[in-house]
Amino acid sequence: MKEISYQLRVRNCGGIIIIDFIDMEKEEHRLQVYSALLEALKKDRSKTNVLPISGLGLVEMTRKRTRDTLVRTMCEPCPYCEGVGRIKSVETVSFEIIRELQKVMKRATAPKITLFAHPEVCSKLSSEDFGIIEMLEETYSKTLLVRADNNYHAEQYEIYAPESAT
């Protein structure tokens, strides 16, 4: 019981907690375990509410978290995926860029437009089987320069369309 109480404090567990004491058939043993758990939790400064062991051998308890978890304290969300653990695929970013390029090329007055992006994205956009660069150039009668830059993250890109002098 001391170890359970210790782990709850160290990990700063909060919310509803279920502890499984399987194969405990004698009511006397259940009461001893329950009493030992209550005794061990007296050292915990957090507010806890513990229910007796159920017929299935489960202890239901609630514990109020006192501070951020260790992970939240020591880590920060990924600046690329914003903490979700995933980033957009090269193909997804390419389609996003195509939609943006169509908007920019439609309203741009300059004859040349430059796209800066991650090398993998540039490679996808420039590939023959994709064939989008030529199609955009023909549709909007503009030259599209695609520039790969290793300093760009896979989801990052910039479209530069200078205003032409009139």
Residue pairs with C-beta under 8 A, 6 or more apart in sequence:
1 33
1 36
1 37
1 39
1 40
2 40
4 19
4 37
4 40
5 37
5 40
5 41
5 43
5 44
7 13
8 17
8 41
8 44
8 63
9 43
9 44
9 46
11 69
11 70
12 65
12 66
12 67
12 68
12 69
12 70
13 63
13 65
14 46
14 63
14 64
14 65
15 62
15 63
15 65
16 60
16 61
16 62
17 60
17 61
17 62
17 63
18 58
18 59
18 60
18 61
19 37
19 58
19 59
19 61
20 57
20 58
21 30
21 33
21 53
21 57
21 58
21 59
22 57
23 57
24 30
24 33
24 53
24 57
30 52
30 53
30 57
33 53
34 50
34 52
34 53
34 59
37 50
37 59
38 50
41 48
41 50
44 63
45 66
46 63
46 64
46 65
46 66
47 63
47 64
48 61
48 62
48 63
48 64
49 61
49 62
50 59
50 60
50 61
51 59
51 60
51 61
52 59
53 59
54 60
67 73
77 83
78 85
80 87
80 153
80 154
80 155
81 87
87 154
87 155
88 96
88 154
88 155
90 118
90 120
90 121
90 124
90 154
91 124
93 117
93 118
93 121
93 154
93 155
93 157
94 121
94 124
94 125
94 130
94 132
97 115
97 117
97 121
97 125
97 157
97 159
98 125
98 132
98 136
100 159
101 113
101 115
101 136
101 144
101 159
102 136
104 113
104 159
104 161
105 113
105 136
105 139
105 140
105 142
105 144
105 161
106 140
108 140
108 142
108 161
109 163
109 164
110 142
110 161
110 162
110 163
110 164
111 142
111 143
111 164
112 142
112 143
112 144
112 145
112 162
113 142
113 143
113 144
113 145
113 159
113 160
113 161
114 144
114 145
114 146
114 147
114 159
114 160
114 161
115 122
115 125
115 144
115 145
115 146
115 147
115 157
115 158
115 159
115 160
116 147
116 149
116 152
116 157
116 158
116 159
116 160
117 125
117 146
117 147
117 148
117 149
117 152
117 156
117 157
117 158
118 148
118 149
118 150
118 152
118 153
118 154
118 155
118 156
118 157
119 148
119 149
119 150
120 154
121 154
121 157
122 146
122 147
122 148
123 148
124 130
125 132
125 133
125 146
126 133
126 146
133 144
133 146
136 142
136 144
137 143
137 144
152 158
